[in-house]
Amino acid sequence: MDQRWPDRLWVVRHGESSGNVARDAAHEANLLRIETGGRDADVPLSPLGERQSEALGRWFAAMPEDERPGVVLVSPYRRARQTAALVHAVGGTAMAPDDFVVDERLREREFGVLDRLTRQGIEHHHPDQAEFRRTLGKFYHRPPGGESWCDVILRLRSAMDTVALHYSGARVLIVAHQVVVLCMRYLVERMTEDQILAVDAEGDVVNCGVTEYAFDPGLGVGGGLALRRYNFTAPLEREGAPVTAEPDVSVGVR
């Protein structure tokens, strides 16, 4: 049977963003809203996020050329595209930014009416939604105008079908967002709701942390992807770039 999956798949959260910094400031000041100055899609990397991205790129660049990512798929959000571009700029991948595959299915989860509200802001402006979330849990709760984790998983199923169809045998780097990394694990590893929420409860996905899969021909019918690393931070630590793991800015709760 023909191989259906990439030889290697890396799924990486973007570097720290200015929105992550704004979120921390809002929580410290007990504000109701996180001020980012514009759309979440346009939030850039922070200076630290740029350092983290370059550190990750140098880690990839230190690999033999035939082991580095050959294909880059990226969320359309600015912070993800900047992260991937900086990985390329220091030699981490041969694919140039103009050739990146920008895929809207890899975008951040949409929070609808809860967008950019802190935990206090949600309780103040939308107490009914706070209660729905407590009752349903984050896996199924869909705020008005937004998405549940299940909605993100639905679009990622389609994205993974594209990866399997077009990048079989390739070395693929995906740069996206915290919830995307977690939902990718749910899909690739065929987890249950309880299993992925247990992973999530262990801590946030690190900015520029590496989740890595390798093709294993003995895994299932026709082979599959086997987890090699999760939330791997050695590329940042080797370069002295501080490790950060703040939740994304869109909402004050994950």
Secondary structure, 3 states (H helix, E strand, C coil): CCCCCCCEEEEEECCCEHHHHHHHHHHHCCCCECCCCCCHHHCCECHHHHHHHHHHHHHHHCCCHHHCCCEEEECCCHHHHHHHHHHHHCCCCCCCHHHCEECHHHCCCCEHHHCCECHHHHHHHCHHHHHHHHHHCCCCCCCCCECCHHHHHHHHHHHHHHHHHHCCCCEEEEEECHHHHHHHHHHHCCCCHHHHHHHHHCCCCCCCCEEEEEEECCCCCCCEEEEEEEEECHHHHHHCCCCCCCCCCCECCC
